[in-house]
């Protein structure tokens, strides 16, 4: 019979004691103590390394701040970027050189103008993994430039290639924010419409015609 929502929860301690009676031996207690001590030891090791990381990144606090404005990049991600690149973008001639070094440029395999492969090149595995995760976070924001870019490209090239393209965009953004020491600026979900309004109007006309409708565009009077 189900208990009433207002009824007091049953006291399970005696049942647990009975369940452990004769099963939890002194050796079990020894092993549990051993594992708890190991957990405490590794906590101390992690705390020591965290302190060391803070010391090493003390001169990169501004870089850490601007990196965290890039979509999908948090504090830990910013630390990884600094650790792998040193934070000095002068060693990369351009943003595309950084993307190529990381390995987030689509592979070039074309014949007669037809691309046959979207595989990415070898590169920095740690940053490639980080940007892959950051890209999946960034595209969740449907009202952002990267979210719209992903949906537009995936409709034509497929989700995997579109995701690689987003990781490439993130690498470009990382180079610029570190090179210019300025926060990331989102281009906006309407970037493509503003860049090519005629194409946007043609798309709306095509959709309207598909529905058996016609529309007319007139400029808004100031």
N, C-alpha and C positions, 0 to 999 in steps of 0.2 A: 504494500500500500504506500503510495507516495506521501512524503511528509509535508506538513503545512509549511508555507513560506515563512510563517512567524515562529515556527518551532525551533528550539535550540539545536545546534548541530550536535550530533552524537560525539561522545568522547572516545576517540579512536586510540588514545595512548595505551590503554590496557591491551587492546587487540594487537598493537604493534609489538608490545613487550612479549606477548605470548608467541607471536610469529618469530621473533628473534631468539627466543629461549631454545637453547640447544643447537642453534645454527650459527650464531655469531661467536666464534671462538676467540681465544687470546691472539691467535695468529691473524685472524681477520682484523682485530683491533690494531695490531702491529702494522699491517699493510695499509690500513686507512690512515694511520698516523704518518706513515712514510709518504703517502701520496699528498696529504695535506701539507706536509713540510716541503715537498717538491713544488707545490703550487705557490707557497709563500716565497720560496727561493727564486722562482722564475718571475714573480711579481717584483722582487727586488732588482733582478737583472734588467727587466723592462724599464723600471723607474730610473736606473742608472743610465741606460742608453737614451731615454727621453731627455734627461738632464743634459747629456752630452750633445744631443741634437739641437737643443735650445741654444747652447753655447756656440755651436758652429754656425747657426743661422742668425746669430745676433746682428750681423752686418747686412742681412738680407731682409730685414723686416718690411721695408717698402716693397720689395719684390714680392714678398709673401702676400702682402695686401692686394696688389694689383692682380696677381695670379688667381686669387680667390674670387675675382669678379668675372672670370671666364666661366661660362656655363659648364656645370658638372665637376668643377675643380674646387675641392674644399681644402682645409688646412693640410691634411695628410697628402693630398695630391700635389699641393704647392711645394711641400717638402721634398717629394719625389722628384719634381721637375728641377728644383735647385740642386738636389744631390746628383742628378744625372748630367745636367748641363753646366753646373757651376753658376748659372744665372747670368753668364756673360754671353750676350748675343753677338758680340763683335767677331767671334770665331766662326759665325755662320754668315756668309755673304748676303743672304737674303732669307726671307721667311720660307721660301720653297726649299732652300738648302737644308734648313732645320727639319722640314717635313720629310725630305729624302733621307736624312740621317736617322730620323726616328724609324722610318720605314712605313709611312702611312700614305705614300703616293701610289695610286693604282699602277699595276704593272703594264708596260707598254708592249702589246703584242697585236699588231694590226696588219691586215692584209687587204689591199685594195680599199683602204679607208674603213674597213670593218674591224672593230675591236673584238678580239677573241678571248680576252682574259681580263678579269677584274681583280686578280690576285695582287696582294701588296708585296713589296719587296722586303728582304731581310733588313733588320735594323735593331734599334735599342728595344729589347723585349720588355723591359720594365715600363718605359714610356708608352710603348705601343699598347700594352695591357691597360695602362691608366687611361689613355685616350679612348680606348674602346668602351670602357665603363662610363667615362664622362660623356661620350657621344650618346649612349643609351639614356642617360639622365637628361641630356640637353634636348633631345627630340620629344620628350614628354610634354614640354611646354609648347603647345600648339599655337600660341600667340607670339612666338618668337621667330626671328629670321631663320635660325637653324631648324626649327620645327617645320616651317613652311618649305624650306629648302629640301629637307628629307622627304617630305610627302610628294613634292613635285618630281624629284628625281626617282624615287622608288616606283612611281607610276610608270616610268619609262624604262628604267634600267634594273629594277628589282631592289628588294630591301637590303641585301648584303652589299651591293655596290654603293647604294646610297649611304649606308652606314660608314663605309670606308671613306666616302667623300666628306662626311661630317667630321670624321677624325682628322682628315686633312685640313679642314677649315679650322678646327681647334688648334692644330699645330701652328697654323698661320697666325691665329689670334695670340697664342703664347709668345711667339717671336715678337709681335708688335707691342704687346703690353710690357715685355721685359726690355725691349730695345728703346721704347719711348718713355718707359716708366709712367704710363698712363693707364687708367682702368679700361676694361673692355666696354665697348659701346655697341649695343645691339642695333642692327640696321632696321629692325622692325618687321612685323609680319606683312606689312604692305610694301616692302622694298621692291619686289618684282613688279607690282602694279605701277608704282611710281616710276620705275626705271623704263618700263615699256607699256605705257597706257593703251596704245593702239592694240597691242597683242591681247591685253586684258579685255578690251571691248570686243575683239573678234571672238574670244572664248565665250563671252556672255551671249553674243549673237548666236553662236553655234548651239549653245545649250538651249536658248529660247526657241530656235528653229526646230530643234529635236522635239520640243514639247508642242510644236504647232503654233508657236507664238512669234510675234515680231516686236522688236523694240527700237526706239529711236533715241539717240543721244543728243542732248542740247546743252550748251554751256550754261552754268549757273551765273545769273546776273549778279554783279557785286552790289 
